[in-house]
Amino acid sequence: MSTPKSTPSILILGAGCFGLATAHHLASRGYTNITVLDRDSEVPSRFSAANDLNKVIRAEYADPLYTDLALEAISKWQTDPLYAPHYHQTGFLNVTSSAAPGATKAVVEKYYASIQNHPGFEGKVRRVSGVVGIKDLVPGFTGPVEGWSGYMNKLAGYAHSTNTLKAVYNACLGHDVKFHLGVRDGEVESLLYASSLSTGTVCIGARTRGRKLHFADRIIVALGANAPLLVPALGKQATGRCWGVVHLQLTPEEAQALRGIPVTNVRDLAFFFEPDHETNKFEFCHMGGAFTNYAGSPSNLKAKDNPGRLSLPFATLSESAFIPLSDEQSIRQLLCEVIPHLANRPPIDAHLCWIADTDDADYIIDFVSGTNNSIVVLSGDSGHEFKMMPIFGRFIEEFLEKGRQAEGKWRWKEAGPKAGRRGGVGRVRSWRGLLRPGYDCIYPFIA
């Protein structure tokens, strides 16, 4: 640990991936007065997109900046004692089925091209196609897998995300980071501002639902898709979107037959991981552009701040405890192709995973405009933040020390989203490539 130094007090709103990574890194670098607030009563926060069994760790990006950062992060996943116990380098099988449209197949080709000649992947990537090729690679796939084609990236895998968050949380406690949790003590009702002739209007802290006041020199908002509830202007840059995540409960024998399989992404259907080592749960997520929720305006947002144009997560966990019909259909179809005897297995633990999605999939790490550099927002995870967790805190330390964002693409953006309320999502330039249109996420299917 670095020698303690004179540092500003830090108040972090949100105990998810961004919040915990930032708190841990700053504390390990000598920041001595860090407080984290979260509305959940436990950590990892169940409102965090990272509170899940598994997250993919891979480095395929059209933008070489993210490829290089992901490779740096993977090195940490492999070697850092805090992260390595939770990382499983099973590989990443990225393919399309025979029914995939040409545009989707082209996306996989772009992924392959992004790493094919990169020196960091030498000897780690190869083409895979056809029934023989797929089943030779993964004998546990008993279905027809007809027409599957793509590639295998051995320098990839997944991490047990919930256990990672728990480990980082405990490490934060070891560095004397203070946590206030629950609706009364940890859910922020409003930010606190002060004005003077010399400084103008600045944010000086936050007030919780229980009317407890927390003051700090720097306020860091790391609330994912919920951040516009406190910083409405952010909703013009980051859209709340969600995917359906669901699990199947396997027997120990069924799980053993699939142990060690690569993270498998059938891009036109869904992706899945090897069964969880502790619970034998088998996790699936639909692959696509995600759903949105523009229905209604939260009571604490005035009409002028959310005139029907901000997509925000549902207010409670129970409202997100389902997956849409189209997601289940894609997952069932995938099971018929890869492991037919599980295709009718009853699902468990179905829920929506909410993220803050930017048009260009770039992060937003910057001061909030008009706050005189008093509020820092960490947003725009766009579904690809968790893999960066071992190195993410460094970005924040550099930003706080320099007082500016080194990466121009991570700066606050005054312009609104390029995509419209519903139909324009296909025009978004994203690391996910071809996205499906955004839909209002209001139709429960699996409770």
Helices and strands as residue ranges (DSSP letters): E 10-13, H 17-28, E 34-38, E 54-57, H 64-79, G 84-86, E 87-88, E 92-96, H 102-116, G 119-121, E 125-129, H 130-137, E 149-153, E 157-160, H 161-174, E 178-181, H 182-186, E 188-196, E 200-208, E 213-215, E 218-221, G 224-229, G 232-236, E 238-249, H 252-257, E 263-266, E 270-272, E 281-286, E 291-292, G 318-320, H 325-338, G 340-342, E 347-358, E 364-367, E 375-379, G 386-388, H 389-402, G 408-410, G 423-427
